[in-house]
C-alpha cells in the first residue's frame, strides 16, 4: 500500500530526447497534459477519492501508457492502468502526506517503471505528464471501538460494561478520552481510561439509553465537558463510532433497614420498630409489605409500615420470620397468604429482608378463676374452679406459687389439687396471690421465704389470682352513762352498762379502759369486772370504756400501750366516758 505522505507537492519533469541527433524526424514518447485538482483530504478513516481528472492527448505519443502515483519525492506508490483505476484509489489509506498523480507514455523497453522505484530514474523512451497534487492532512481520528451492545435492568444492582476493544490502527490525536452520552449526545461522563469506563455503574443512571464513544483531539478544543453536547465540540476533535447501552426500567422494591430483631415467646406482645425504607430507586405502581417464614411461605401481607409495626410476633410462636417490602406492576400471581414469595410471578420485586427470631423460653401460660374473698372467722376457706390455659405453655418443670401481695413466697403447692387444699383462713387477714410457674433447668430463689420477683433462671410466672382474707370482727354496741364522779375517797363504780352483741363477731373479746388519749389503763375481762373498777382511785381525769372483739395475733393489747396502735384483726366498740372531778 501507499506510504504515508507529507503535505506539499513537487512536480517532476522528465525530458524525452531523441537518441539519434542525425534523424530529426524520429518521434519520441509524449505524455500530453492532465488537468484537475489539486485535491486536499483529511486523513480521518473515511475513503477519499479523486475525480474530474482529464487528459489532453492531442500531442501525446507512445505505444504504451500508464498512470503513476508518487510521493512528493517521486517514489512510485502505485501504477493504476486507467483513469478509472486512478479515481478508485483511496488516498485516506495512505496516511498524512502529499501524493502526485501523473500520466506516462513510453515506447519499447524501459527500466525502473515499477512500484518502489523512483519515477525520476526511469530509463528508455518514456515521458511523464504534468502532475496533480493530492494533499492528505492529518486530523484527529478516534479509530473504531467494538463491543456490546449492552442491555441492563434498572433494579438497584450495579451494571458495568466489559469486553470493549479499541482498534487504534489509524488513531491520531495527542489527547484522548472516553465519553458517555445520552441518546441525544448530551455528555453524562468522561471516563479517562478503559478501566474507568468499565467501572461506570449504568444502573444508577436510571432508565434510558446511553452511548459510549472514544474521542481523540489535538490542541485546544471547546465543549468537551459534562452537561455539553458531544455534537457541538469544536476544534481538532474526532469521535469514534458509538456502542449502545440500553437501561430498561423494571420493578424495584428498594432497600429496607432495621433490626435484626430477637424476641422471647413468653406471652408478652413483641412488635418491631425503627424499620425504614429507602425508595430512592424504587419503581412499581403497587406495593405491599410481606412477612414470611424462613422458607418464604407468606404469613402476612401488612399493607403499610404502620401495619408491620403493629404485628405481634409473639403470637406466631417459636421460629424465624422475614420482613420484606415488595413493588409490582400489573397482575401478579401467588402474592397471597399461604403461598411462597419465591414463586410469585409477574413484574414483581422483593427488597432485602429483615430477620425476626422468636426464641422459645419458659412460658407459664394463663390461669383463670376468682378473685376470691374470704372472712377470717375460724372456718376453713379453700379456693376452687381455677383453670390453666396451657396452649403456649413451655418449660420442663412446673409448680404453683402462693405469695403475699409483695411477692414473698408463702407456699409452693405442686399441683392445682394441692392449691385447692390450702386453708386461707389459717393465714389470717391479708391478701394472697396465686400463680402458676414453669421453668427449665436450674433456677434460684424459688423457695419459701424468698420473693418470686427475684427468681433467676429460665423461669416464668403466669398472671395471678387474688385471694383477699377479710378481718371479720364486730364488737357490737355498748350503752350506759356517761358517768361523772367526785374524787373524794369514796369508791365510785359504774353500773347499768349493757352490750348489744347481736352482730358481734370475733373469737376473742375483752373490755378496755383508757384515758382520753387512748392509753390502756385496764383490761377487765367481763362486764362484771368493769363494774367492779373503782374509778375514784384513778384520781381526777377522764376515762373511756370500750368493748373489743379480735382475732388471734393482735399486737399492742397490753397495759400501758395505746389502743390507737393496736395491730391485727380487731374491732373496738363505741366508748362511754367516765369523768372524775
NULUM-787062 format. One record per residue (C-alpha): z, y, x; residue number from 0. Coordinates in steps of 0.001 Angstrom, whole numbers, plus 524288, in hexadecimal, padded with zeros to 5 digits. Each point is the difference from the previous one (the first is absolute). Example, Ala and Ser with C-alpha at 12.3 -4.5 7.8 and 13.67 -1.06 7.14 Angstrom:
BEGIN
{{81E78, 7EE6C, 8300C}, 0}
{{7FD6C, 80D70, 8055A}, 1}
END
This chain:
BEGIN
{{80000, 80000, 80000}, 0}
{{7FF83, 80E38, 80371}, 1}
{{80934, 805C3, 809BF}, 2}
{{808D2, 80AF1, 7FAF5}, 3}
{{7F9AC, 80CE6, 80291}, 4}
{{80454, 80E19, 8032F}, 5}
{{7FAD4, 80BD2, 7F87D}, 6}
{{7F452, 80691, 806AD}, 7}
{{7F1F8, 7FC90, 80149}, 8}
{{7F740, 80053, 80BEB}, 9}
{{7F148, 7FF01, 7FEB4}, 10}
{{7F98C, 7F662, 808FE}, 11}
{{7F1B3, 801EA, 80398}, 12}
{{7F76C, 7F63F, 806DD}, 13}
{{7F312, 804E6, 80597}, 14}
{{7F4BF, 7F6B4, 7FEA3}, 15}
{{7F603, 801CD, 80ABB}, 16}
{{7F38B, 7F985, 8030C}, 17}
{{80030, 7F58E, 80A2C}, 18}
{{7F257, 803CB, 8049C}, 19}
{{7FDE7, 80E0F, 80404}, 20}
{{7F18B, 7FD82, 8010C}, 21}
{{7FE3D, 7FC26, 7F1CA}, 22}
{{8028D, 80BBF, 7F749}, 23}
{{7FBEA, 7F8A0, 7F3C9}, 24}
{{80AC0, 7F567, 8007E}, 25}
{{8092C, 8008D, 7F3F3}, 26}
{{80E8F, 7FEA6, 80237}, 27}
{{80B2D, 7FD40, 7F665}, 28}
{{8040B, 80B6B, 7F759}, 29}
{{80B8C, 7FECC, 7F69B}, 30}
{{7FCF1, 80BCA, 7F780}, 31}
{{80A50, 80879, 7F965}, 32}
{{80B57, 7FC3D, 7F716}, 33}
{{80756, 8090A, 7F6D5}, 34}
{{80C97, 7FF92, 7F820}, 35}
{{80E27, 80291, 801DD}, 36}
{{80782, 80335, 807F7}, 37}
{{80A8A, 7F76D, 7F9BF}, 38}
{{80EC5, 80120, 8007A}, 39}
{{80956, 7F5D3, 7FA99}, 40}
{{80EBE, 7FD79, 7FF8F}, 41}
{{80473, 7F316, 805A2}, 42}
{{80883, 7FC31, 7F46A}, 43}
{{7FCD1, 7F1EC, 7FD05}, 44}
{{7F55E, 80379, 7F639}, 45}
{{7F1E3, 7FC9C, 80344}, 46}
{{7F7CC, 80B5D, 80528}, 47}
{{7F109, 7FEA9, 7FFE5}, 48}
{{7F553, 809AC, 80394}, 49}
{{7F4E2, 80321, 7F6C3}, 50}
{{7F42C, 808EA, 7FEE4}, 51}
{{7FAF8, 7FD82, 80DC3}, 52}
{{7F13A, 801B2, 8013F}, 53}
{{7F5E9, 7FCCA, 80A96}, 54}
{{7F457, 80884, 80366}, 55}
{{7F6F9, 7F643, 806F3}, 56}
{{7F3C5, 8087E, 7FFCB}, 57}
{{7FEBB, 7FF01, 80EAF}, 58}
{{807FD, 7F3BF, 801AC}, 59}
{{7FA21, 7F529, 80842}, 60}
{{804C9, 7F2C8, 8047B}, 61}
{{7FD9B, 7F230, 7FBB1}, 62}
{{80EA6, 7FD67, 7FE19}, 63}
{{80B0D, 807F0, 7FA25}, 64}
{{80E71, 7FFC2, 7FD27}, 65}
{{80B10, 808ED, 7FC16}, 66}
{{80B0C, 801A6, 809CF}, 67}
{{80E23, 8041A, 7FE11}, 68}
{{80715, 8045C, 80C5D}, 69}
{{80CAA, 806A7, 8036E}, 70}
{{7FF79, 80D99, 8059D}, 71}
{{7FE00, 7FA3F, 80D97}, 72}
{{7F3DA, 7F884, 7FC1F}, 73}
{{80660, 7F29A, 7FF97}, 74}
{{7F8BD, 7F7B8, 7F623}, 75}
{{808EF, 7FC43, 7F4B5}, 76}
{{7F5D5, 7FAC4, 7F69F}, 77}
{{7F182, 7FD68, 7FE1A}, 78}
{{7FD69, 80080, 7F160}, 79}
{{7F1A2, 7FC32, 7FE7B}, 80}
{{7FD00, 808A4, 7F454}, 81}
{{80486, 80CA5, 7F9E1}, 82}
{{805B0, 7F7D6, 7F4F9}, 83}
{{80833, 7F8D3, 80A0B}, 84}
{{80444, 80D16, 805C9}, 85}
{{80485, 804B0, 7F2BE}, 86}
{{807AA, 7F354, 7FE51}, 87}
{{80855, 80264, 80C23}, 88}
{{80E99, 802B4, 7FCC4}, 89}
{{803A6, 80A91, 809D3}, 90}
{{80E4D, 7FFC9, 7FB5A}, 91}
{{80198, 7F2FB, 806DA}, 92}
{{7FC86, 80617, 80D0C}, 93}
{{80C8D, 807D0, 8000D}, 94}
{{8011B, 80E0F, 8048A}, 95}
{{7F549, 8059E, 808BC}, 96}
{{7F1A3, 8043E, 80013}, 97}
{{7F3FB, 7F7BF, 7FDD9}, 98}
{{7F18A, 80376, 80216}, 99}
{{7F514, 7FA72, 7F7DB}, 100}
{{7F277, 7FECD, 8068E}, 101}
{{7F2B4, 7FA82, 7FCF8}, 102}
{{7F8BD, 7F8E1, 80AFA}, 103}
{{7F1B5, 7FBBE, 80245}, 104}
{{7FB60, 7F7BC, 80B75}, 105}
{{7F49B, 7F807, 80553}, 106}
{{80008, 7F366, 80714}, 107}
{{80BD9, 7FAFF, 80733}, 108}
{{80BB8, 808A7, 801FC}, 109}
{{80D90, 7FD7B, 8059B}, 110}
{{80D89, 804D1, 7FC57}, 111}
{{7FD9F, 8016C, 7F15D}, 112}
{{80B9A, 7F7EA, 7FB98}, 113}
{{80DDB, 80121, 7FB39}, 114}
{{80998, 80450, 80A6F}, 115}
{{7F57C, 80642, 8088B}, 116}
{{7FD53, 80E88, 80105}, 117}
{{7F433, 805EC, 7F960}, 118}
{{7FE3C, 8090F, 80BB1}, 119}
{{7FD28, 7F44B, 8088A}, 120}
{{7F57B, 7F91D, 7F7FF}, 121}
{{7F3C4, 7FDCB, 8088B}, 122}
{{7F1FE, 7FDDE, 7FBB2}, 123}
{{7F6B4, 806F0, 7F6AE}, 124}
{{80B16, 804D3, 7F732}, 125}
{{8031A, 80C95, 7F8B0}, 126}
{{80BCC, 8051D, 7F856}, 127}
{{7FF3B, 809DD, 7F50F}, 128}
{{80942, 80B45, 7FE9F}, 129}
{{80DC2, 7FBE2, 7FBC4}, 130}
{{80831, 80245, 7F3D8}, 131}
{{80E94, 801CE, 801FD}, 132}
{{80A4D, 7F833, 7F87B}, 133}
{{80DBE, 80569, 80228}, 134}
{{80B2A, 7F6F9, 7FC37}, 135}
{{80CB3, 807A8, 7FE9D}, 136}
{{80CE3, 7F8F1, 80126}, 137}
{{80902, 8031F, 7F477}, 138}
{{80CD3, 7F9E0, 7FB98}, 139}
{{7FDD3, 7F23A, 7FAD1}, 140}
{{80AC7, 7F84E, 7F981}, 141}
{{7F95D, 7F2DF, 800C0}, 142}
{{80195, 7F55E, 7F5CB}, 143}
{{80C8F, 7F9E9, 7FAAF}, 144}
{{8011A, 7F2ED, 7F95C}, 145}
{{80A3D, 7F91D, 7F7BD}, 146}
{{8048C, 7FF0D, 7F212}, 147}
{{7FDC3, 80476, 7F5BF}, 148}
{{80E5A, 7FF03, 7FC58}, 149}
{{8066E, 7FEDB, 7F2B4}, 150}
{{80EA9, 800B3, 7FDAF}, 151}
{{80966, 80038, 7F493}, 152}
{{80934, 80B9C, 7FF4B}, 153}
{{80C61, 7F820, 7FE04}, 154}
{{80A18, 80598, 80953}, 155}
{{7FC81, 7F68B, 80AF1}, 156}
{{7F9FE, 8056A, 80C61}, 157}
{{7F12C, 7FE62, 80109}, 158}
{{7F997, 801C3, 80D4D}, 159}
{{7F1E8, 7FE1F, 80444}, 160}
{{7FC56, 7F756, 80B6C}, 161}
{{7F42E, 7FA93, 806E7}, 162}
{{7F89B, 80CEF, 800D3}, 163}
{{7F6CD, 800DD, 80BC2}, 164}
{{7F881, 80B38, 80655}, 165}
{{7F269, 7FE66, 805E1}, 166}
{{80002, 80AF6, 80A08}, 167}
{{7F333, 7FC96, 80699}, 168}
{{7FA3B, 80D6B, 7FD54}, 169}
{{80CC7, 80729, 7FD96}, 170}
{{800FC, 80D8A, 805E4}, 171}
{{80A17, 80AF6, 7FF5C}, 172}
{{80BC6, 802F4, 80889}, 173}
{{8090F, 8011C, 7F427}, 174}
{{8025F, 7F544, 7F604}, 175}
{{80877, 7FC85, 7F474}, 176}
{{80080, 7F716, 7F441}, 177}
{{7FFAD, 806A8, 7F2D1}, 178}
{{804F6, 7FB60, 7F2CC}, 179}
{{7FA87, 80762, 7F45B}, 180}
{{7FFD8, 7FE6D, 7F15D}, 181}
{{7F319, 7FCCD, 7F975}, 182}
{{7FCA5, 80E94, 7FFA3}, 183}
{{8018E, 80198, 80EB3}, 184}
{{80D16, 8070B, 7FF8D}, 185}
{{80748, 7FCDD, 80C8C}, 186}
{{80C7E, 7F840, 7FD51}, 187}
{{80328, 7FBC8, 80DD4}, 188}
{{7FB77, 800BF, 80E26}, 189}
{{8052C, 7F3DC, 806FA}, 190}
{{7FC8E, 8021C, 80E47}, 191}
{{7FE07, 7F1B4, 8039F}, 192}
{{7FC08, 7F31E, 7FA12}, 193}
{{80E38, 7FB9C, 80134}, 194}
{{80479, 80BE3, 7F85E}, 195}
{{7F58C, 7FD7D, 7F5C4}, 196}
{{80488, 7F1F7, 7FE24}, 197}
{{80DE6, 80523, 7FE57}, 198}
{{7FC70, 80831, 7F418}, 199}
{{8066B, 7FB14, 7F369}, 200}
{{7F595, 801E6, 7F5A5}, 201}
{{8094B, 7FB75, 7F54A}, 202}
{{807B3, 80C98, 8013D}, 203}
{{7F3CB, 807E6, 7FCAA}, 204}
{{80036, 7FB1C, 7F208}, 205}
{{7F42B, 7FBBF, 7F82B}, 206}
{{7F26F, 8049C, 80415}, 207}
{{7F5A0, 7FE46, 80A7A}, 208}
{{800EC, 8039E, 80E5F}, 209}
{{7F552, 8007E, 80A39}, 210}
{{80238, 7FD07, 80E5F}, 211}
{{7F738, 806CB, 809F9}, 212}
{{7FF06, 8014B, 80EB3}, 213}
{{7FCB6, 80D79, 80580}, 214}
{{7FB57, 804F5, 80D28}, 215}
{{7FEB8, 80E4B, 80386}, 216}
{{7FD69, 80916, 80B53}, 217}
{{8061E, 80D37, 802B6}, 218}
{{80613, 80831, 7F564}, 219}
{{7FE87, 7FBD8, 7F1DD}, 220}
{{80629, 80555, 7F38E}, 221}
{{80499, 7F96E, 7F380}, 222}
{{804B6, 7F362, 80609}, 223}
{{80DA9, 8005C, 7FA3E}, 224}
{{8081E, 7FA94, 7F4DB}, 225}
{{7FC75, 805A3, 7F2C9}, 226}
{{7F249, 80429, 80446}, 227}
{{7F382, 7F8B8, 7FCC6}, 228}
{{7F933, 7F7C0, 80A41}, 229}
{{7F2D2, 80451, 7FA9E}, 230}
{{8032D, 80E0B, 803AF}, 231}
{{80395, 7FE0E, 80E4D}, 232}
{{7F7CF, 808E0, 8088C}, 233}
{{7FC8D, 7FEBC, 80E4F}, 234}
{{7FA70, 7F50F, 8084E}, 235}
{{80616, 7F581, 7F771}, 236}
{{7FBA7, 7F2E4, 7FAB9}, 237}
{{80580, 7F634, 7F659}, 238}
{{7FD4D, 7F183, 8006B}, 239}
{{7FCF2, 7F833, 7F3F5}, 240}
{{80BCD, 7FDFC, 7F70E}, 241}
{{80814, 7F42E, 7FBDD}, 242}
{{80541, 7FFE1, 7F222}, 243}
{{80E46, 7FD54, 7FC99}, 244}
{{8020D, 7FE1A, 7F161}, 245}
{{80DFD, 80134, 7FB2E}, 246}
{{80183, 7F9EB, 7F290}, 247}
{{80B45, 80442, 7F776}, 248}
{{807A6, 7F44E, 7FB07}, 249}
{{80CE1, 7FF14, 7F8F1}, 250}
{{80B62, 802F2, 8091D}, 251}
{{80E3F, 7FEB3, 7FC25}, 252}
{{8055B, 80853, 80B0F}, 253}
{{80CA8, 7FD14, 8070D}, 254}
{{80DE0, 7FE9A, 7FAE8}, 255}
{{80C83, 8011A, 807CF}, 256}
{{80E5B, 7FD70, 7FDF8}, 257}
{{8095A, 7F4B5, 801C4}, 258}
{{7FFFC, 7F503, 8031D}, 259}
{{80ACA, 7FD3C, 7F63B}, 260}
{{80A63, 7F552, 8000B}, 261}
{{80944, 7FD6B, 7F4C0}, 262}
{{80A8F, 7F620, 7FC76}, 263}
{{7FE01, 7F8CA, 7F342}, 264}
{{80D94, 8029A, 7FABB}, 265}
{{7FE2E, 80496, 7F221}, 266}
{{7FFB5, 80E67, 803B9}, 267}
{{7F339, 8070F, 7FD63}, 268}
{{7F7D1, 80225, 80C46}, 269}
{{7F560, 80A6F, 7FFCE}, 270}
{{7F711, 804D2, 80AC5}, 271}
{{7FECD, 80E6B, 80343}, 272}
{{7F946, 808F5, 809AA}, 273}
{{7F291, 7F9BC, 7FEE3}, 274}
{{7F4D5, 80971, 802CF}, 275}
{{7F13A, 7FF35, 7FE55}, 276}
{{7F662, 805FB, 80995}, 277}
{{7F3CD, 8013D, 7F7A5}, 278}
{{7F874, 808D5, 8094D}, 279}
{{7F4C4, 7F654, 80072}, 280}
{{80306, 7F909, 7F34B}, 281}
{{7F49A, 7FE1D, 7F6B1}, 282}
{{7FE85, 7F983, 7F2D4}, 283}
{{80055, 804D1, 7F1F5}, 284}
{{80B41, 7F70C, 7FC13}, 285}
{{80CD3, 7FC7B, 80664}, 286}
{{80C32, 7F7CD, 7FE59}, 287}
{{80B88, 7FB0A, 807CA}, 288}
{{8013A, 7F156, 80188}, 289}
{{80BC8, 7F76F, 802D8}, 290}
{{7FD13, 7F255, 804CB}, 291}
{{80780, 7F4CC, 805EB}, 292}
{{7FD35, 7FC91, 80E20}, 293}
{{7F47C, 7F797, 7FBA3}, 294}
{{7F954, 80B38, 7F8F5}, 295}
{{80358, 7FBA0, 7F230}, 296}
{{800E5, 80C11, 7F763}, 297}
{{80DD3, 801D7, 7FAAB}, 298}
{{7FE8E, 80DDB, 7FACD}, 299}
{{7F688, 80B5F, 7FE7E}, 300}
{{8083D, 80C70, 7FF7E}, 301}
{{7F66E, 80B13, 7FD14}, 302}
{{806F9, 80A96, 807D8}, 303}
{{808A4, 80183, 80BE2}, 304}
{{80B0E, 803D0, 7F6CF}, 305}
{{7FE40, 7F318, 7F8FA}, 306}
{{8005E, 7F8C0, 80D17}, 307}
{{80CE3, 80682, 8036B}, 308}
{{8054E, 7FBD8, 7F2C2}, 309}
{{7FDE7, 7F16C, 80278}, 310}
{{80C96, 7F81A, 8017A}, 311}
{{7FCE6, 7F677, 80AFF}, 312}
{{80D4A, 7F969, 7FE7A}, 313}
{{7FB4F, 7FA65, 7F313}, 314}
{{7F4E4, 7F905, 80717}, 315}
{{8096C, 7F6FA, 80705}, 316}
{{7FEE9, 7FB4F, 80DF4}, 317}
{{7F323, 8018F, 80754}, 318}
{{7F689, 809F0, 8059F}, 319}
{{7F7FA, 809F4, 7F879}, 320}
{{7F4DB, 80883, 804D2}, 321}
{{7FD15, 80D87, 7FAA7}, 322}
{{7F1BB, 80495, 80055}, 323}
{{7F800, 80B82, 7FB1E}, 324}
{{7F273, 7FD3A, 7FA94}, 325}
{{7F407, 80851, 7FCF4}, 326}
{{7F408, 7FB13, 7F8C2}, 327}
{{7F379, 8043F, 7F945}, 328}
{{7F9FF, 7FA6F, 7F3D5}, 329}
{{8038B, 7F273, 7FB28}, 330}
{{80812, 7F6D2, 80866}, 331}
{{8047F, 7F24C, 7FC98}, 332}
{{80CB1, 7F940, 80368}, 333}
{{8086B, 80C32, 80040}, 334}
{{80A77, 7FAEC, 7F6DB}, 335}
{{80D58, 7F9A5, 7FFE2}, 336}
{{7FFF3, 7F1F1, 80481}, 337}
{{7F33B, 80166, 80791}, 338}
{{7FEE8, 80174, 80EB4}, 339}
{{7FD01, 80D2C, 8061D}, 340}
{{7F7BF, 7F930, 80A57}, 341}
{{7F6C0, 7FB55, 7F558}, 342}
{{7FD3A, 80CFE, 7F94B}, 343}
{{7F14E, 80236, 7FF6D}, 344}
{{7F87D, 80CAC, 7FE5B}, 345}
{{8002F, 80D08, 80709}, 346}
{{80E6B, 7FECF, 8035C}, 347}
{{808A5, 802FA, 80BC3}, 348}
{{80E2F, 7FD66, 8035D}, 349}
{{8082E, 80877, 80900}, 350}
{{808E2, 7FA68, 80A51}, 351}
{{80C44, 7F9A1, 7FA67}, 352}
{{80E92, 802E8, 800A4}, 353}
{{80944, 7F468, 800A9}, 354}
{{80BCA, 7FE40, 7F723}, 355}
{{808D5, 7F4C4, 8045D}, 356}
{{809DB, 7FB02, 7F60E}, 357}
{{80AD3, 7F840, 806BB}, 358}
{{80867, 7F632, 7F8DC}, 359}
{{80E8C, 8030A, 80140}, 360}
{{80BD5, 7FB50, 7F88D}, 361}
{{7FF07, 80429, 7F1CC}, 362}
{{80B04, 7FDB3, 7F66D}, 363}
{{7F81C, 80252, 7F3D4}, 364}
{{8057E, 80619, 7F3AF}, 365}
{{80BE4, 7FC1F, 7F80D}, 366}
{{8028B, 803A3, 7F1D3}, 367}
{{80BA1, 7FFB5, 7F6F6}, 368}
{{80B53, 808A6, 7FC3C}, 369}
{{804E3, 809CA, 8030F}, 370}
{{80D48, 7FA46, 7FCF7}, 371}
{{80C74, 806FA, 7FBE5}, 372}
{{80D33, 7F99B, 7FEA2}, 373}
{{80DEA, 80415, 7FD1F}, 374}
{{809F1, 7FBEF, 80A00}, 375}
{{80977, 7F9DA, 7F67E}, 376}
{{803F8, 7F315, 80607}, 377}
{{7F54F, 7F888, 7F909}, 378}
{{7F58B, 7F9CB, 808AB}, 379}
{{7F30D, 80776, 7FFF6}, 380}
{{7F37C, 7F91A, 8048A}, 381}
{{7F1FF, 804B3, 8005B}, 382}
{{7F4E3, 7F83E, 7F9FA}, 383}
{{7F16C, 800ED, 7FD56}, 384}
{{7FC45, 8049C, 80DA2}, 385}
{{7F210, 7FC36, 803C3}, 386}
{{7F828, 80071, 80CAD}, 387}
{{7F172, 80362, 80094}, 388}
{{7FBFC, 7F92C, 80C81}, 389}
{{7F15D, 8026A, 7FEC9}, 390}
{{7FF73, 806C3, 80D2F}, 391}
{{80C91, 7FA93, 80599}, 392}
{{7FF87, 7FC21, 80E44}, 393}
{{80A29, 7FB66, 809CD}, 394}
{{804D6, 7F2C1, 804B9}, 395}
{{80DFE, 8027F, 7FBB5}, 396}
{{8067E, 80631, 7F435}, 397}
{{80D10, 803DF, 7FA60}, 398}
{{805D0, 80870, 7F564}, 399}
{{80838, 80B6B, 80485}, 400}
{{80ACC, 80733, 7F8C1}, 401}
{{80401, 80D35, 8055D}, 402}
{{80802, 80B8F, 7FBB6}, 403}
{{7F8E1, 80CA6, 7FD10}, 404}
{{80043, 80371, 80E91}, 405}
{{7F8E7, 7F38F, 80417}, 406}
{{80C1A, 7F911, 80570}, 407}
{{7FE00, 7F16E, 7FE63}, 408}
{{80A1A, 7FA23, 7F6AA}, 409}
{{7F9B5, 7F2B6, 7FE26}, 410}
{{7F43C, 7F777, 8038F}, 411}
{{7FDF1, 7F67A, 7F4BE}, 412}
{{7F51F, 7F6D9, 80480}, 413}
{{7F9C4, 7FDC9, 7F296}, 414}
{{7FE4B, 80703, 7F321}, 415}
{{80930, 7F5E7, 7FA17}, 416}
{{80A4C, 80423, 809C9}, 417}
{{7FD8E, 80E5E, 7FC8F}, 418}
{{8021E, 7FCF4, 7F19E}, 419}
{{80CAD, 7F932, 80393}, 420}
{{8063D, 80C37, 80619}, 421}
{{80B87, 805C5, 7F837}, 422}
{{7FDF9, 80EA6, 80132}, 423}
{{80CA0, 802D4, 7F880}, 424}
{{8079A, 7FB2D, 80BBA}, 425}
{{7F9DD, 80A79, 80893}, 426}
{{806EE, 80AB0, 7F86C}, 427}
{{7F9E7, 80CEC, 7FBE1}, 428}
{{7F3FD, 804EC, 80728}, 429}
{{7F16D, 7FDB0, 8017F}, 430}
{{7F965, 7F418, 805E4}, 431}
{{7F1A4, 7FE15, 80348}, 432}
{{7F91C, 7F2F1, 7FF57}, 433}
{{7F45F, 7FDEC, 8093E}, 434}
{{7F6EC, 7F501, 803DC}, 435}
{{7FC82, 7FEBA, 80E74}, 436}
{{7F563, 7F8CB, 80784}, 437}
{{7FF3A, 7FF10, 80EB4}, 438}
{{7F92C, 7F8C5, 80AFD}, 439}
{{805CA, 7FBF2, 80CEF}, 440}
{{80CCE, 8059D, 804ED}, 441}
{{80621, 80BCE, 7F97B}, 442}
{{80CA1, 806EC, 80373}, 443}
{{809E4, 8067C, 7F731}, 444}
{{7FDEC, 7F74D, 7F42B}, 445}
{{80E48, 7FC79, 7FE01}, 446}
{{80C09, 8038C, 7F820}, 447}
{{805E4, 80D09, 803B6}, 448}
{{7F34D, 80523, 8060C}, 449}
{{7F6C3, 80983, 7F97D}, 450}
{{7F32A, 7FB36, 7FA4B}, 451}
{{7F944, 80C81, 80472}, 452}
{{802BC, 7FC48, 80E21}, 453}
{{7FA40, 7F244, 80017}, 454}
{{7F5DF, 7FED6, 80AE1}, 455}
{{7F4C6, 7F674, 8017D}, 456}
{{7F4CA, 7FBFD, 7F71A}, 457}
{{8081E, 80243, 7F3D7}, 458}
{{7FD75, 805AC, 7F29E}, 459}
{{8086A, 80354, 7F43C}, 460}
{{7FAF4, 80038, 7F22E}, 461}
{{8033B, 80AB1, 7F678}, 462}
{{80E2C, 7FFC8, 7FB71}, 463}
{{806B1, 7FD89, 7F2FC}, 464}
{{80C18, 8080A, 7FD08}, 465}
{{80CD3, 7FA0B, 7FB64}, 466}
{{80999, 80A69, 7FB73}, 467}
{{80E40, 7FBE2, 7FE9D}, 468}
{{80709, 809C0, 7F767}, 469}
{{80E5B, 802C0, 80097}, 470}
{{804A2, 7FC50, 7F229}, 471}
{{80D84, 8058A, 7FE9F}, 472}
{{805B7, 80854, 7F515}, 473}
{{80E66, 80469, 7FEFF}, 474}
{{80005, 80373, 7F1C9}, 475}
{{80738, 80C2C, 7FB2C}, 476}
{{80E6D, 80366, 8017C}, 477}
{{8074F, 80945, 7F6F1}, 478}
{{80D3F, 80688, 7FF3C}, 479}
{{80658, 80C72, 80513}, 480}
{{7FDCD, 80903, 80651}, 481}
{{80DE4, 80004, 804EF}, 482}
{{8088E, 80B2D, 804B1}, 483}
{{80D62, 7FE04, 80651}, 484}
{{80A5A, 8082F, 80661}, 485}
{{80483, 7FB8F, 80D42}, 486}
{{80EA7, 80023, 7FDAA}, 487}
{{804F7, 7F33F, 80569}, 488}
{{7FE8C, 7F90C, 7F319}, 489}
{{7F615, 7F4D5, 80010}, 490}
{{7F323, 80371, 7F947}, 491}
{{7F747, 7F4B0, 7FB58}, 492}
{{7F37B, 80057, 7F83B}, 493}
{{7FEE2, 7F8A6, 7F343}, 494}
{{7F5F0, 7FDF9, 7F564}, 495}
{{7F50E, 7FCF5, 809A4}, 496}
{{7F57B, 7F6F6, 7FABC}, 497}
{{7F2E9, 7FA8D, 80481}, 498}
{{7F3DF, 7FCD4, 7F86B}, 499}
{{7F9DA, 7F55B, 80823}, 500}
{{7F685, 7FB0C, 7F5ED}, 501}
{{7F4D3, 80341, 80940}, 502}
{{80789, 7FDA6, 80C83}, 503}
{{7F97F, 7F789, 80A62}, 504}
{{8039A, 7FBCC, 80D81}, 505}
{{807C9, 7F465, 804C8}, 506}
{{80AD5, 80826, 80630}, 507}
{{8082B, 80B5F, 7FAE9}, 508}
{{80B20, 80913, 8039F}, 509}
{{80603, 80CE2, 7FC3D}, 510}
{{7FF97, 80B0F, 809D5}, 511}
{{80897, 80BFE, 8012A}, 512}
{{7FA8E, 80B0D, 80857}, 513}
{{80340, 80E0E, 802B3}, 514}
{{7F68E, 80A35, 7FB43}, 515}
{{7F7EE, 7FE55, 80C93}, 516}
{{7FDDC, 7F17D, 7FDBC}, 517}
{{809B9, 7FAF5, 80A26}, 518}
{{80532, 7F2DC, 7FB7F}, 519}
{{80EB2, 800E3, 7FD8F}, 520}
{{801B9, 7F303, 7F92D}, 521}
{{7F915, 7F3CB, 7FB26}, 522}
{{807D7, 7FABF, 7F45A}, 523}
{{7F9FC, 7F32D, 7FC07}, 524}
{{80260, 800DA, 7F16F}, 525}
{{80202, 809EC, 7F54E}, 526}
{{80E14, 7FBAD, 7FFA1}, 527}
{{8013E, 8035C, 80E50}, 528}
{{7F9EA, 80D5C, 7FDBA}, 529}
{{809F2, 80301, 7F568}, 530}
{{80ACF, 7FC50, 80987}, 531}
{{7FC61, 80A6E, 809FF}, 532}
{{809F6, 80B1B, 80193}, 533}
{{7F7A4, 80C2C, 8017C}, 534}
{{80C1A, 80895, 80211}, 535}
{{80186, 7F99B, 80D39}, 536}
{{7F2AD, 8050C, 80422}, 537}
{{8049C, 80E04, 7FFC4}, 538}
{{7F867, 80B79, 7FA74}, 539}
{{7F11A, 7FE8E, 7FF05}, 540}
{{7F529, 7F987, 7F84B}, 541}
{{7FD30, 7F17E, 7FF38}, 542}
{{7F46B, 7F8F7, 7FA05}, 543}
{{8007F, 7F292, 7F9D5}, 544}
{{7F38B, 7F799, 80076}, 545}
{{7FBCF, 7F245, 7FC6E}, 546}
{{7F6E2, 7F88D, 80968}, 547}
{{7F72C, 7F40A, 7FE41}, 548}
{{7F93B, 7FAA8, 80C13}, 549}
{{7F8E5, 7F4E4, 806CD}, 550}
{{80503, 7F959, 80C16}, 551}
{{7FDB6, 80739, 80CA2}, 552}
{{803A3, 80DB5, 7FBF6}, 553}
{{80420, 807FB, 80BCB}, 554}
{{80A2A, 80B11, 8005E}, 555}
{{8087A, 7FB08, 7F4E9}, 556}
{{80D45, 8022F, 806A0}, 557}
{{80B8B, 8095F, 80016}, 558}
{{7FD37, 80C59, 807A0}, 559}
{{7F127, 7FEAA, 7FE65}, 560}
{{7F813, 80878, 7F6EB}, 561}
{{7FA57, 7FAC6, 7F370}, 562}
{{7F3EB, 80875, 80232}, 563}
{{7FCD5, 7F7DF, 80C0F}, 564}
{{80016, 7F289, 7F9BD}, 565}
{{7F45A, 7F791, 803CB}, 566}
{{7FAB8, 7F42D, 7F91B}, 567}
{{7FDBD, 7FC09, 7F202}, 568}
{{80A5C, 806CD, 7F7B4}, 569}
{{801DF, 80964, 7F4AE}, 570}
{{80B11, 809AF, 7FD97}, 571}
{{8040E, 803C2, 7F256}, 572}
{{802C1, 80DA0, 7FB44}, 573}
{{80CC2, 805BD, 80520}, 574}
{{80C98, 8047B, 7F943}, 575}
{{80719, 80B85, 80627}, 576}
{{80E99, 8000B, 802DD}, 577}
{{8054E, 80D9F, 8033E}, 578}
{{80D19, 800CB, 806EB}, 579}
{{80601, 80DBB, 7FEFB}, 580}
END
